Amino acid sequence: MGRFTNLPERLREQAEMVSDGGILELGDSLAISATMRDAALKIEALEREVRSISRKSR
């Protein structure tokens, strides 16, 4: 599975873990942190792509 594969699904699953209000294990906490970083990187890449496409279409 790639780093950005199923990112929205993984974010939803991990959000549910947090919203359950239980104590998270270190591994779960690290997984959530990594997924959030991946999401931020993916969003930034998409924003750059949109800007690039916008400039080319002018």
PQR file of N, CA, C, O and H, with PARSE charges and radii, in Angstrom:
ATOM      1  N   MET A   1       0.858  -1.172   0.000 -0.4000 1.5000
ATOM      2  CA  MET A   1       0.000   0.000   0.000 -0.0000 2.0000
ATOM      3  C   MET A   1       0.907   1.239   0.000  0.5500 1.7000
ATOM      4  O   MET A   1       1.854   1.333   0.781 -0.5500 1.4000
ATOM      5  N   GLY A   2       0.595   2.174  -0.885 -0.4000 1.5000
ATOM      6  CA  GLY A   2       1.368   3.395  -0.990 -0.0000 2.0000
ATOM      7  C   GLY A   2       1.078   4.366   0.146  0.5500 1.7000
ATOM      8  O   GLY A   2       0.089   4.248   0.869 -0.5500 1.4000
ATOM      9  H   GLY A   2      -0.174   2.097  -1.520  0.4000 1.0000
ATOM     10  N   ARG A   3       1.961   5.305   0.266 -0.4000 1.5000
ATOM     11  CA  ARG A   3       1.868   6.271   1.363 -0.0000 2.0000
ATOM     12  C   ARG A   3       0.560   7.055   1.335  0.5500 1.7000
ATOM     13  O   ARG A   3      -0.012   7.350   2.384 -0.5500 1.4000
ATOM     14  H   ARG A   3       2.765   5.401  -0.321  0.4000 1.0000
ATOM     15  N   PHE A   4       0.084   7.395   0.130 -0.4000 1.5000
ATOM     16  CA  PHE A   4      -1.120   8.217   0.021 -0.0000 2.0000
ATOM     17  C   PHE A   4      -2.359   7.400  -0.356  0.5500 1.7000
ATOM     18  O   PHE A   4      -3.423   7.966  -0.608 -0.5500 1.4000
ATOM     19  H   PHE A   4       0.549   7.156  -0.722  0.4000 1.0000
ATOM     20  N   THR A   5      -2.224   6.087  -0.394 -0.4000 1.5000
ATOM     21  CA  THR A   5      -3.345   5.219  -0.749 -0.0000 2.0000
ATOM     22  C   THR A   5      -4.411   5.264   0.347  0.5500 1.7000
ATOM     23  O   THR A   5      -4.104   5.150   1.534 -0.5500 1.4000
ATOM     24  H   THR A   5      -1.360   5.627  -0.189  0.4000 1.0000
ATOM     25  N   ASN A   6      -5.644   5.428  -0.061 -0.4000 1.5000
ATOM     26  CA  ASN A   6      -6.793   5.432   0.867 -0.0000 2.0000
ATOM     27  C   ASN A   6      -6.648   6.457   1.989  0.5500 1.7000
ATOM     28  O   ASN A   6      -7.088   6.213   3.113 -0.5500 1.4000
ATOM     29  H   ASN A   6      -5.894   5.520  -1.025  0.4000 1.0000
ATOM     30  N   LEU A   7      -6.040   7.586   1.695 -0.4000 1.5000
ATOM     31  CA  LEU A   7      -5.795   8.590   2.726 -0.0000 2.0000
ATOM     32  C   LEU A   7      -7.084   9.083   3.382  0.5500 1.7000
ATOM     33  O   LEU A   7      -7.136   9.149   4.610 -0.5500 1.4000
ATOM     34  H   LEU A   7      -5.683   7.785   0.782  0.4000 1.0000
ATOM     35  N   PRO A   8      -8.137   9.436   2.618 -0.5600 1.5000
ATOM     36  CA  PRO A   8      -9.373   9.881   3.292  0.2800 2.0000
ATOM     37  C   PRO A   8      -9.962   8.809   4.208  0.5500 1.7000
ATOM     38  O   PRO A   8     -10.438   9.113   5.302 -0.5500 1.4000
ATOM     39  N   GLU A   9      -9.928   7.573   3.762 -0.4000 1.5000
ATOM     40  CA  GLU A   9     -10.458   6.475   4.577 -0.0000 2.0000
ATOM     41  C   GLU A   9      -9.641   6.307   5.858  0.5500 1.7000
ATOM     42  O   GLU A   9     -10.202   6.111   6.937 -0.5500 1.4000
ATOM     43  H   GLU A   9      -9.541   7.326   2.873  0.4000 1.0000
ATOM     44  N   ARG A  10      -8.323   6.383   5.735 -0.4000 1.5000
ATOM     45  CA  ARG A  10      -7.464   6.250   6.914 -0.0000 2.0000
ATOM     46  C   ARG A  10      -7.683   7.404   7.885  0.5500 1.7000
ATOM     47  O   ARG A  10      -7.685   7.198   9.099 -0.5500 1.4000
ATOM     48  H   ARG A  10      -7.868   6.542   4.859  0.4000 1.0000
ATOM     49  N   LEU A  11      -7.869   8.619   7.363 -0.4000 1.5000
ATOM     50  CA  LEU A  11      -8.145   9.761   8.235 -0.0000 2.0000
ATOM     51  C   LEU A  11      -9.448   9.568   9.000  0.5500 1.7000
ATOM     52  O   LEU A  11      -9.524   9.857  10.194 -0.5500 1.4000
ATOM     53  H   LEU A  11      -7.867   8.786   6.377  0.4000 1.0000
ATOM     54  N   ARG A  12     -10.475   9.077   8.305 -0.4000 1.5000
ATOM     55  CA  ARG A  12     -11.775   8.846   8.971 -0.0000 2.0000
ATOM     56  C   ARG A  12     -11.645   7.799  10.076  0.5500 1.7000
ATOM     57  O   ARG A  12     -12.152   7.992  11.181 -0.5500 1.4000
ATOM     58  H   ARG A  12     -10.414   8.842   7.335  0.4000 1.0000
ATOM     59  N   GLU A  13     -10.963   6.691   9.776 -0.4000 1.5000
ATOM     60  CA  GLU A  13     -10.798   5.628  10.767 -0.0000 2.0000
ATOM     61  C   GLU A  13     -10.072   6.147  12.000  0.5500 1.7000
ATOM     62  O   GLU A  13     -10.466   5.857  13.130 -0.5500 1.4000
ATOM     63  H   GLU A  13     -10.551   6.534   8.878  0.4000 1.0000
ATOM     64  N   GLN A  14      -9.020   6.908  11.779 -0.4000 1.5000
ATOM     65  CA  GLN A  14      -8.235   7.392  12.905 -0.0000 2.0000
ATOM     66  C   GLN A  14      -8.965   8.483  13.672  0.5500 1.7000
ATOM     67  O   GLN A  14      -8.779   8.626  14.880 -0.5500 1.4000
ATOM     68  H   GLN A  14      -8.700   7.144  10.861  0.4000 1.0000
ATOM     69  N   ALA A  15      -9.792   9.252  12.978 -0.4000 1.5000
ATOM     70  CA  ALA A  15     -10.615  10.253  13.671 -0.0000 2.0000
ATOM     71  C   ALA A  15     -11.596   9.554  14.611  0.5500 1.7000
ATOM     72  O   ALA A  15     -11.880  10.049  15.702 -0.5500 1.4000
ATOM     73  H   ALA A  15      -9.944   9.136  11.997  0.4000 1.0000
ATOM     74  N   GLU A  16     -12.109   8.405  14.181 -0.4000 1.5000
ATOM     75  CA  GLU A  16     -13.017   7.640  15.040 -0.0000 2.0000
ATOM     76  C   GLU A  16     -12.293   7.142  16.284  0.5500 1.7000
ATOM     77  O   GLU A  16     -12.864   7.133  17.374 -0.5500 1.4000
ATOM     78  H   GLU A  16     -11.878   8.003  13.294  0.4000 1.0000
ATOM     79  N   MET A  17     -11.031   6.726  16.124 -0.4000 1.5000
ATOM     80  CA  MET A  17     -10.251   6.268  17.276 -0.0000 2.0000
ATOM     81  C   MET A  17     -10.122   7.389  18.295  0.5500 1.7000
ATOM     82  O   MET A  17     -10.254   7.161  19.498 -0.5500 1.4000
ATOM     83  H   MET A  17     -10.567   6.734  15.238  0.4000 1.0000
ATOM     84  N   VAL A  18      -9.865   8.595  17.815 -0.4000 1.5000
ATOM     85  CA  VAL A  18      -9.688   9.741  18.710 -0.0000 2.0000
ATOM     86  C   VAL A  18     -11.020  10.120  19.351  0.5500 1.7000
ATOM     87  O   VAL A  18     -11.075  10.421  20.543 -0.5500 1.4000
ATOM     88  H   VAL A  18      -9.758   8.780  16.838  0.4000 1.0000
ATOM     89  N   SER A  19     -12.094  10.105  18.560 -0.4000 1.5000
ATOM     90  CA  SER A  19     -13.390  10.552  19.082 -0.0000 2.0000
ATOM     91  C   SER A  19     -13.988   9.569  20.084  0.5500 1.7000
ATOM     92  O   SER A  19     -14.893   9.931  20.835 -0.5500 1.4000
ATOM     93  H   SER A  19     -12.049   9.860  17.592  0.4000 1.0000
ATOM     94  N   ASP A  20     -13.493   8.327  20.108 -0.4000 1.5000
ATOM     95  CA  ASP A  20     -13.995   7.360  21.092 -0.0000 2.0000
ATOM     96  C   ASP A  20     -13.642   7.759  22.513  0.5500 1.7000
ATOM     97  O   ASP A  20     -14.248   7.284  23.473 -0.5500 1.4000
ATOM     98  H   ASP A  20     -12.757   8.033  19.498  0.4000 1.0000
ATOM     99  N   GLY A  21     -12.655   8.638  22.638 -0.4000 1.5000
ATOM    100  CA  GLY A  21     -12.303   9.158  23.956 -0.0000 2.0000
ATOM    101  C   GLY A  21     -11.431   8.241  24.784  0.5500 1.7000
ATOM    102  O   GLY A  21     -11.109   8.560  25.929 -0.5500 1.4000
ATOM    103  H   GLY A  21     -12.163   9.024  21.858  0.4000 1.0000
ATOM    104  N   GLY A  22     -11.044   7.109  24.225 -0.4000 1.5000
ATOM    105  CA  GLY A  22     -10.184   6.202  24.972 -0.0000 2.0000
ATOM    106  C   GLY A  22      -8.741   6.665  24.956  0.5500 1.7000
ATOM    107  O   GLY A  22      -8.382   7.617  24.262 -0.5500 1.4000
ATOM    108  H   GLY A  22     -11.306   6.850  23.295  0.4000 1.0000
ATOM    109  N   ILE A  23      -7.931   5.984  25.722 -0.4000 1.5000
ATOM    110  CA  ILE A  23      -6.504   6.283  25.741 -0.0000 2.0000
ATOM    111  C   ILE A  23      -5.858   5.588  24.557  0.5500 1.7000
ATOM    112  O   ILE A  23      -6.026   4.386  24.352 -0.5500 1.4000
ATOM    113  H   ILE A  23      -8.222   5.211  26.285  0.4000 1.0000
ATOM    114  N   LEU A  24      -5.114   6.369  23.779 -0.4000 1.5000
ATOM    115  CA  LEU A  24      -4.460   5.805  22.606 -0.0000 2.0000
ATOM    116  C   LEU A  24      -3.093   5.257  22.984  0.5500 1.7000
ATOM    117  O   LEU A  24      -2.373   5.849  23.788 -0.5500 1.4000
ATOM    118  H   LEU A  24      -4.978   7.346  23.945  0.4000 1.0000
ATOM    119  N   GLU A  25      -2.748   4.130  22.402 -0.4000 1.5000
ATOM    120  CA  GLU A  25      -1.414   3.575  22.574 -0.0000 2.0000
ATOM    121  C   GLU A  25      -0.443   4.403  21.751  0.5500 1.7000
ATOM    122  O   GLU A  25      -0.846   5.121  20.836 -0.5500 1.4000
ATOM    123  H   GLU A  25      -3.333   3.649  21.749  0.4000 1.0000
ATOM    124  N   LEU A  26       0.822   4.301  22.074 -0.4000 1.5000
ATOM    125  CA  LEU A  26       1.841   5.062  21.372 -0.0000 2.0000
ATOM    126  C   LEU A  26       1.824   4.755  19.873  0.5500 1.7000
ATOM    127  O   LEU A  26       1.941   5.667  19.055 -0.5500 1.4000
ATOM    128  H   LEU A  26       1.150   3.717  22.817  0.4000 1.0000
ATOM    129  N   GLY A  27       1.680   3.492  19.513 -0.4000 1.5000
ATOM    130  CA  GLY A  27       1.654   3.106  18.097 -0.0000 2.0000
ATOM    131  C   GLY A  27       0.498   3.757  17.353  0.5500 1.7000
ATOM    132  O   GLY A  27       0.664   4.243  16.234 -0.5500 1.4000
ATOM    133  H   GLY A  27       1.585   2.751  20.177  0.4000 1.0000
ATOM    134  N   ASP A  28      -0.678   3.764  17.981 -0.4000 1.5000
ATOM    135  CA  ASP A  28      -1.843   4.405  17.371 -0.0000 2.0000
ATOM    136  C   ASP A  28      -1.612   5.898  17.207  0.5500 1.7000
ATOM    137  O   ASP A  28      -1.944   6.488  16.178 -0.5500 1.4000
ATOM    138  H   ASP A  28      -0.813   3.370  18.890  0.4000 1.0000
ATOM    139  N   SER A  29      -1.042   6.489  18.231 -0.4000 1.5000
ATOM    140  CA  SER A  29      -0.778   7.924  18.209 -0.0000 2.0000
ATOM    141  C   SER A  29       0.203   8.277  17.091  0.5500 1.7000
ATOM    142  O   SER A  29       0.007   9.258  16.374 -0.5500 1.4000
ATOM    143  H   SER A  29      -0.772   6.010  19.067  0.4000 1.0000
ATOM    144  N   LEU A  30       1.249   7.483  16.946 -0.4000 1.5000
ATOM    145  CA  LEU A  30       2.227   7.717  15.883 -0.0000 2.0000
ATOM    146  C   LEU A  30       1.602   7.517  14.500  0.5500 1.7000
ATOM    147  O   LEU A  30       1.909   8.261  13.569 -0.5500 1.4000
ATOM    148  H   LEU A  30       1.409   6.686  17.529  0.4000 1.0000
ATOM    149  N   ALA A  31       0.734   6.524  14.364 -0.4000 1.5000
ATOM    150  CA  ALA A  31       0.069   6.271  13.080 -0.0000 2.0000
ATOM    151  C   ALA A  31      -0.823   7.447  12.699  0.5500 1.7000
ATOM    152  O   ALA A  31      -0.850   7.865  11.542 -0.5500 1.4000
ATOM    153  H   ALA A  31       0.485   5.920  15.121  0.4000 1.0000
ATOM    154  N   ILE A  32      -1.549   7.976  13.673 -0.4000 1.5000
ATOM    155  CA  ILE A  32      -2.415   9.121  13.409 -0.0000 2.0000
ATOM    156  C   ILE A  32      -1.577  10.330  13.001  0.5500 1.7000
ATOM    157  O   ILE A  32      -1.919  11.038  12.054 -0.5500 1.4000
ATOM    158  H   ILE A  32      -1.527   7.637  14.613  0.4000 1.0000
ATOM    159  N   SER A  33      -0.497  10.557  13.707 -0.4000 1.5000
ATOM    160  CA  SER A  33       0.384  11.678  13.388 -0.0000 2.0000
ATOM    161  C   SER A  33       0.952  11.553  11.981  0.5500 1.7000
ATOM    162  O   SER A  33       0.982  12.533  11.237 -0.5500 1.4000
ATOM    163  H   SER A  33      -0.219   9.981  14.476  0.4000 1.0000
ATOM    164  N   ALA A  34       1.397  10.371  11.611 -0.4000 1.5000
ATOM    165  CA  ALA A  34       1.960  10.147  10.277 -0.0000 2.0000
ATOM    166  C   ALA A  34       0.907  10.345   9.193  0.5500 1.7000
ATOM    167  O   ALA A  34       1.194  10.913   8.139 -0.5500 1.4000
ATOM    168  H   ALA A  34       1.372   9.574  12.215  0.4000 1.0000
ATOM    169  N   THR A  35      -0.295   9.882   9.447 -0.4000 1.5000
ATOM    170  CA  THR A  35      -1.368  10.036   8.465 -0.0000 2.0000
ATOM    171  C   THR A  35      -1.729  11.503   8.283  0.5500 1.7000
ATOM    172  O   THR A  35      -1.993  11.947   7.165 -0.5500 1.4000
ATOM    173  H   THR A  35      -0.528   9.421  10.303  0.4000 1.0000
ATOM    174  N   MET A  36      -1.739  12.252   9.372 -0.4000 1.5000
ATOM    175  CA  MET A  36      -2.038  13.681   9.272 -0.0000 2.0000
ATOM    176  C   MET A  36      -0.949  14.398   8.471  0.5500 1.7000
ATOM    177  O   MET A  36      -1.252  15.271   7.657 -0.5500 1.4000
ATOM    178  H   MET A  36      -1.524  11.892  10.280  0.4000 1.0000
ATOM    179  N   ARG A  37       0.316  14.036   8.697 -0.4000 1.5000
ATOM    180  CA  ARG A  37       1.410  14.633   7.915 -0.0000 2.0000
ATOM    181  C   ARG A  37       1.264  14.282   6.440  0.5500 1.7000
ATOM    182  O   ARG A  37       1.444  15.140   5.576 -0.5500 1.4000
ATOM    183  H   ARG A  37       0.563  13.328   9.358  0.4000 1.0000
ATOM    184  N   ASP A  38       0.934  13.012   6.145 -0.4000 1.5000
ATOM    185  CA  ASP A  38       0.726  12.597   4.760 -0.0000 2.0000
ATOM    186  C   ASP A  38      -0.406  13.385   4.113  0.5500 1.7000
ATOM    187  O   ASP A  38      -0.308  13.792   2.955 -0.5500 1.4000
ATOM    188  H   ASP A  38       0.787  12.315   6.847  0.4000 1.0000
ATOM    189  N   ALA A  39      -1.479  13.595   4.866 -0.4000 1.5000
ATOM    190  CA  ALA A  39      -2.613  14.360   4.341 -0.0000 2.0000
ATOM    191  C   ALA A  39      -2.190  15.784   4.013  0.5500 1.7000
ATOM    192  O   ALA A  39      -2.552  16.323   2.968 -0.5500 1.4000
ATOM    193  H   ALA A  39      -1.559  13.265   5.807  0.4000 1.0000
ATOM    194  N   ALA A  40      -1.426  16.385   4.908 -0.4000 1.5000
ATOM    195  CA  ALA A  40      -0.963  17.756   4.665 -0.0000 2.0000
ATOM    196  C   ALA A  40      -0.079  17.817   3.420  0.5500 1.7000
ATOM    197  O   ALA A  40      -0.215  18.729   2.605 -0.5500 1.4000
ATOM    198  H   ALA A  40      -1.132  15.947   5.758  0.4000 1.0000
ATOM    199  N   LEU A  41       0.820  16.855   3.273 -0.4000 1.5000
ATOM    200  CA  LEU A  41       1.682  16.815   2.083 -0.0000 2.0000
ATOM    201  C   LEU A  41       0.866  16.637   0.808  0.5500 1.7000
ATOM    202  O   LEU A  41       1.140  17.282  -0.203 -0.5500 1.4000
ATOM    203  H   LEU A  41       0.931  16.113   3.935  0.4000 1.0000
ATOM    204  N   LYS A  42      -0.129  15.769   0.855 -0.4000 1.5000
ATOM    205  CA  LYS A  42      -0.973  15.529  -0.318 -0.0000 2.0000
ATOM    206  C   LYS A  42      -1.755  16.786  -0.681  0.5500 1.7000
ATOM    207  O   LYS A  42      -1.849  17.136  -1.857 -0.5500 1.4000
ATOM    208  H   LYS A  42      -0.352  15.245   1.677  0.4000 1.0000
ATOM    209  N   ILE A  43      -2.312  17.463   0.305 -0.4000 1.5000
ATOM    210  CA  ILE A  43      -3.057  18.699   0.060 -0.0000 2.0000
ATOM    211  C   ILE A  43      -2.150  19.756  -0.548  0.5500 1.7000
ATOM    212  O   ILE A  43      -2.535  20.437  -1.498 -0.5500 1.4000
ATOM    213  H   ILE A  43      -2.235  17.179   1.260  0.4000 1.0000
ATOM    214  N   GLU A  44      -0.938  19.896   0.003 -0.4000 1.5000
ATOM    215  CA  GLU A  44       0.009  20.875  -0.547 -0.0000 2.0000
ATOM    216  C   GLU A  44       0.370  20.538  -1.996  0.5500 1.7000
ATOM    217  O   GLU A  44       0.464  21.437  -2.831 -0.5500 1.4000
ATOM    218  H   GLU A  44      -0.626  19.342   0.776  0.4000 1.0000
ATOM    219  N   ALA A  45       0.571  19.268  -2.298 -0.4000 1.5000
ATOM    220  CA  ALA A  45       0.898  18.863  -3.669 -0.0000 2.0000
ATOM    221  C   ALA A  45      -0.262  19.171  -4.613  0.5500 1.7000
ATOM    222  O   ALA A  45      -0.051  19.638  -5.732 -0.5500 1.4000
ATOM    223  H   ALA A  45       0.495  18.537  -1.620  0.4000 1.0000
ATOM    224  N   LEU A  46      -1.475  18.912  -4.163 -0.4000 1.5000
ATOM    225  CA  LEU A  46      -2.648  19.209  -4.990 -0.0000 2.0000
ATOM    226  C   LEU A  46      -2.806  20.710  -5.212  0.5500 1.7000
ATOM    227  O   LEU A  46      -3.168  21.142  -6.306 -0.5500 1.4000
ATOM    228  H   LEU A  46      -1.647  18.533  -3.253  0.4000 1.0000
ATOM    229  N   GLU A  47      -2.536  21.501  -4.183 -0.4000 1.5000
ATOM    230  CA  GLU A  47      -2.618  22.955  -4.335 -0.0000 2.0000
ATOM    231  C   GLU A  47      -1.595  23.457  -5.347  0.5500 1.7000
ATOM    232  O   GLU A  47      -1.900  24.331  -6.158 -0.5500 1.4000
ATOM    233  H   GLU A  47      -2.242  21.149  -3.294  0.4000 1.0000
ATOM    234  N   ARG A  48      -0.374  22.903  -5.303 -0.4000 1.5000
ATOM    235  CA  ARG A  48       0.647  23.289  -6.288 -0.0000 2.0000
ATOM    236  C   ARG A  48       0.219  22.900  -7.693  0.5500 1.7000
ATOM    237  O   ARG A  48       0.422  23.657  -8.643 -0.5500 1.4000
ATOM    238  H   ARG A  48      -0.126  22.193  -4.644  0.4000 1.0000
ATOM    239  N   GLU A  49      -0.372  21.720  -7.823 -0.4000 1.5000
ATOM    240  CA  GLU A  49      -0.826  21.252  -9.129 -0.0000 2.0000
ATOM    241  C   GLU A  49      -1.929  22.155  -9.684  0.5500 1.7000
ATOM    242  O   GLU A  49      -1.929  22.478 -10.872 -0.5500 1.4000
ATOM    243  H   GLU A  49      -0.537  21.105  -7.052  0.4000 1.0000
ATOM    244  N   VAL A  50      -2.855  22.557  -8.839 -0.4000 1.5000
ATOM    245  CA  VAL A  50      -3.939  23.446  -9.269 -0.0000 2.0000
ATOM    246  C   VAL A  50      -3.372  24.790  -9.715  0.5500 1.7000
ATOM    247  O   VAL A  50      -3.793  25.327 -10.739 -0.5500 1.4000
ATOM    248  H   VAL A  50      -2.855  22.294  -7.874  0.4000 1.0000
ATOM    249  N   ARG A  51      -2.415  25.342  -8.951 -0.4000 1.5000
ATOM    250  CA  ARG A  51      -1.793  26.612  -9.342 -0.0000 2.0000
ATOM    251  C   ARG A  51      -1.076  26.477 -10.679  0.5500 1.7000
ATOM    252  O   ARG A  51      -1.149  27.370 -11.523 -0.5500 1.4000
ATOM    253  H   ARG A  51      -2.073  24.905  -8.119  0.4000 1.0000
ATOM    254  N   SER A  52      -0.391  25.367 -10.865 -0.4000 1.5000
ATOM    255  CA  SER A  52       0.339  25.148 -12.108 -0.0000 2.0000
ATOM    256  C   SER A  52      -0.619  25.049 -13.290  0.5500 1.7000
ATOM    257  O   SER A  52      -0.352  25.623 -14.346 -0.5500 1.4000
ATOM    258  H   SER A  52      -0.332  24.642 -10.179  0.4000 1.0000
ATOM    259  N   ILE A  53      -1.700  24.348 -13.136 -0.4000 1.5000
ATOM    260  CA  ILE A  53      -2.697  24.210 -14.195 -0.0000 2.0000
ATOM    261  C   ILE A  53      -3.332  25.553 -14.495  0.5500 1.7000
ATOM    262  O   ILE A  53      -3.572  25.888 -15.655 -0.5500 1.4000
ATOM    263  H   ILE A  53      -1.917  23.881 -12.279  0.4000 1.0000
ATOM    264  N   SER A  54      -3.605  26.327 -13.447 -0.4000 1.5000
ATOM    265  CA  SER A  54      -4.214  27.655 -13.629 -0.0000 2.0000
ATOM    266  C   SER A  54      -3.292  28.560 -14.435  0.5500 1.7000
ATOM    267  O   SER A  54      -3.754  29.285 -15.317 -0.5500 1.4000
ATOM    268  H   SER A  54      -3.410  26.056 -12.505  0.4000 1.0000
ATOM    269  N   ARG A  55      -1.993  28.527 -14.144 -0.4000 1.5000
ATOM    270  CA  ARG A  55      -1.035  29.365 -14.873 -0.0000 2.0000
ATOM    271  C   ARG A  55      -0.933  28.951 -16.331  0.5500 1.7000
ATOM    272  O   ARG A  55      -0.815  29.805 -17.209 -0.5500 1.4000
ATOM    273  H   ARG A  55      -1.618  27.938 -13.428  0.4000 1.0000
ATOM    274  N   LYS A  56      -0.976  27.654 -16.599 -0.4000 1.5000
ATOM    275  CA  LYS A  56      -0.865  27.155 -17.971 -0.0000 2.0000
ATOM    276  C   LYS A  56      -2.090  27.498 -18.810  0.5500 1.7000
ATOM    277  O   LYS A  56      -1.989  27.675 -20.024 -0.5500 1.4000
ATOM    278  H   LYS A  56      -1.072  26.960 -15.886  0.4000 1.0000
ATOM    279  N   SER A  57      -3.244  27.591 -18.160 -0.4000 1.5000
ATOM    280  CA  SER A  57      -4.479  27.844 -18.897 -0.0000 2.0000
ATOM    281  C   SER A  57      -4.696  29.319 -19.234  0.5500 1.7000
ATOM    282  O   SER A  57      -5.649  29.662 -19.934 -0.5500 1.4000
ATOM    283  H   SER A  57      -3.326  27.447 -17.174  0.4000 1.0000
ATOM    284  N   ARG A  58      -3.821  30.185 -18.743 -0.4000 1.5000
ATOM    285  CA  ARG A  58      -3.982  31.628 -19.014 -0.0000 2.0000
ATOM    286  C   ARG A  58      -3.466  31.988 -20.362  0.5500 1.7000
ATOM    287  O   ARG A  58      -3.521  33.154 -20.753 -0.5500 1.4000
ATOM    288  H   ARG A  58      -3.047  29.906 -18.175  0.4000 1.0000
TER
END
